[in-house]
Amino acid sequence: MDTQSQKRAAAARAVEFVRPGMRVGLGTGSTARCFVELLAERVRAGLDVLAVPTSEAPGLMPSGSGSH
């Protein structure tokens, strides 16, 4: 498994812990970006969470993700 696949797998595992109504801190970095992408998929599918960026990194949360 290459490094990018390992990062995506780690992010996917972390997303499994997110539950409706949670406040979720969104970090920066390549693994965090994978997490945000996967979280956005769940939000578009109806998961209700409050996403709080830990920085002002531009484009951290994909447009149209549906998060608060």
C-alpha positions, 0 to 999 in steps of 0.5 A, a space after each residue: 500500500 502506497 503512502 497516499 493509500 495509507 493516508 486515505 485509509 486512516 482518514 476513512 477510519 477516522 470518519 467512521 467515528 463521526 456521529 450526527 450532531 458532532 462538532 468536528 475540527 478540520 485540520 490541515 495537511 494531506 491526511 486531513 484533506 482526505 478526511 475532509 473529502 470523505 466527511 463531505 461525502 457523508 454530509 452530502 448523504 445526510 450526516 448533520 455535523 458542525 465542521 470547524 476549521 482549525 485554520 483559514 486554509 483556502 478551499 479546505 471544505 469542498 464547495 457544496 459539501 452541505 456542512 454548517 
